[in-house]
Amino acid sequence: MECNDCGCGTADPVKMSMEMLHKAFHDAMYQVHVERLKKRIDANFGPGLDKAADAMIETAGKVWQSMLVQAEGKKELESKLQKIFSETNRR
């Protein structure tokens, strides 16, 4: 019953197909549930979720900009320290 080609544990192609179809059925059923819930969630909570998404984007943009400013400040300090230490080593 051992598969010699891929080591998947079975040599019976019918049994393998049945197992794959079983798993595929459950995966498809899950996706159907997800799609149905997504439609209902959007219909019931859409406007609130849109506002929440807008707030997140606005806030994340501010955080991102502050991170860029902070990174620039660190680069500036690094540059100044490099200059200070290179001048000290010349003496």
C-alpha positions as CSV (number, residue, x, y, z in Angstrom):
1,M,0.0,0.0,0.0
2,E,3.1,2.3,0.0
3,C,3.5,4.7,-2.9
4,N,7.0,4.2,-4.4
5,D,7.0,7.4,-6.4
6,C,6.2,10.3,-4.0
7,G,6.1,8.7,-0.6
8,C,2.5,9.9,0.0
9,G,1.6,6.7,1.8
10,T,-0.8,5.0,-0.6
11,A,-0.6,3.3,-4.0
12,D,-4.3,3.1,-4.7
13,P,-5.2,5.9,-7.1
14,V,-8.9,5.5,-6.5
15,K,-8.4,5.8,-2.7
16,M,-6.1,8.8,-3.3
17,S,-8.7,10.5,-5.5
18,M,-11.5,9.8,-2.9
19,E,-9.3,11.4,-0.2
20,M,-8.5,14.4,-2.4
21,L,-12.2,14.9,-3.4
22,H,-13.2,14.6,0.3
23,K,-10.7,17.3,1.3
24,A,-11.6,19.5,-1.8
25,F,-15.3,19.2,-0.9
26,H,-14.7,20.5,2.6
27,D,-12.4,23.3,1.3
28,A,-15.0,24.4,-1.2
29,M,-17.8,24.2,1.4
30,Y,-15.6,26.4,3.7
31,Q,-15.1,28.9,0.9
32,V,-18.8,29.1,0.2
33,H,-19.5,29.9,3.8
34,V,-16.8,32.6,3.7
35,E,-18.3,34.2,0.6
36,R,-21.8,34.2,2.1
37,L,-20.6,35.7,5.3
38,K,-18.6,38.3,3.6
39,K,-21.7,39.5,1.7
40,R,-23.8,39.7,4.9
41,I,-21.0,41.3,6.9
42,D,-20.6,43.9,4.2
43,A,-24.3,44.6,4.0
44,N,-24.7,44.9,7.7
45,F,-21.5,46.5,8.8
46,G,-20.1,48.0,5.5
47,P,-20.4,51.7,6.3
48,G,-18.9,51.3,9.8
49,L,-16.1,49.1,8.4
50,D,-15.4,51.7,5.7
51,K,-15.0,54.4,8.4
52,A,-12.8,52.1,10.4
53,A,-10.6,51.4,7.4
54,D,-10.4,55.1,6.6
55,A,-9.3,55.8,10.2
56,M,-6.7,53.1,10.0
57,I,-5.3,54.4,6.8
58,E,-5.2,57.9,8.1
59,T,-3.5,56.9,11.3
60,A,-1.1,54.5,9.7
61,G,-0.1,57.2,7.3
62,K,0.8,59.5,10.2
63,V,2.7,56.7,11.9
64,W,4.6,56.0,8.7
65,Q,5.5,59.6,8.2
66,S,6.8,59.9,11.8
67,M,8.9,56.7,11.2
68,L,10.4,58.3,8.1
69,V,11.2,61.5,10.1
70,Q,12.7,59.4,12.9
71,A,14.8,57.4,10.5
72,E,16.1,60.6,8.9
73,G,17.0,61.9,12.3
74,K,18.9,58.7,13.1
75,K,20.8,59.0,9.7
76,E,21.6,62.6,10.5
77,L,23.0,61.6,13.9
78,E,25.0,58.8,12.4
79,S,26.5,61.1,9.8
80,K,27.4,63.7,12.5
81,L,29.0,61.0,14.7
82,Q,30.9,59.6,11.7
83,K,32.3,63.1,11.0
84,I,33.2,63.7,14.7
85,F,35.0,60.4,15.1
86,S,36.8,60.6,11.8
87,E,38.1,64.1,12.8
88,T,39.2,62.8,16.2
89,N,41.1,59.9,14.6
90,R,43.1,62.4,12.3
91,R,44.6,64.1,15.3
